[in-house]
Structure formats: structure tokens, C-alpha cells
Amino acid sequence: MLPPTSLYFFPKFPAFNITWHENPNRKIKSYISPKGTLTAPDMDNFSGKHEHLYANWLRFYGAPAP
């Protein structure tokens, strides 16, 4: 199994897209606020947890926030 290359989060239905590639770019992007690149290997926040970035999205769709 290949590691995930990228994740994209969308504001409707709560939808997301996962892509795979032999050379992953390891990015997470969002079309939900905060929009843009949430994390990538060249960003300070790449390692660690990112729950705070999607807590509002989880609450909006009825899932418990971390």
C-alpha cells in the first residue's frame, strides 16, 4: 500500500479526497476555513497534531471535537 500523497477537505457533505503516489508530497489542504495549505513538509507545523485546525468542522457535522 502506498502512503497518502495528499488530502483535500471540502465544505459540503463533509467530503475529502485522498490521493496516492509513489513519491508523496505529504500535504493537507482545505477548501474550508482556514482555507489553503494546512500542513506540508516545509511548514513549521508539519509534525505533531492538527486537531485544532478542523475542530469547528467536526462540531458543525455533529462529531465530537478533540
N, C-alpha and C positions, 0 to 999 in steps of 0.2 A: 504494500500500500504506500502510495506517495504521501508526503506531508502536505497539509493545506498550503497553497500558494498565497491566496488572499481571501479575505472575507469582505463582503459589502452588505450593509444593513440598509433597508428601505423602510419608509414610514407607514406603508399600508400593509395590513393583514398579518401581523408582523412578519415580514419576509426578509430573507437573506440569501445571498448567493455565495457558494464556496467553489473555488477553482483549485485545480491541482496541476502541477507541472514538475518536471524532473529537477529544475532549478528554481525553487520557490523564492518569491520576492518578500514573503512574510510581512504583508501589510494588512491592516484592518482599516477600512474606510466606511464612512457613513453618509447617507443622504438625510439623516435625522439630525437634529441639533444635539450636540455640536457637529456641524457638517464638516466634511473633509477627511483628511487622514488622521485617524485616532492614534495609530502607532505604526512604526516601521523601524527596521534595524538601525537607521541613522538618527533616530529620535531619542532624547533622554529618557522617555517613559517606556521604552521598548520592553524592558524586563519588569517583572512584577505583576500586580493585579490591576485590572481596569474596570472593576465593577462600578465605580463612581461615574464612569462615562455613560453607562446605559441604565442607571437606576430609575430615572424618570420614565424611560421607555418600558421597562419591566412593570412599573406601577400602573402605567396607562393601560397596559394589556392584561392587568389582573394578576401578574406573577409577583411573588414576594420579592422585595428588594433585598439585596445582600446586606 
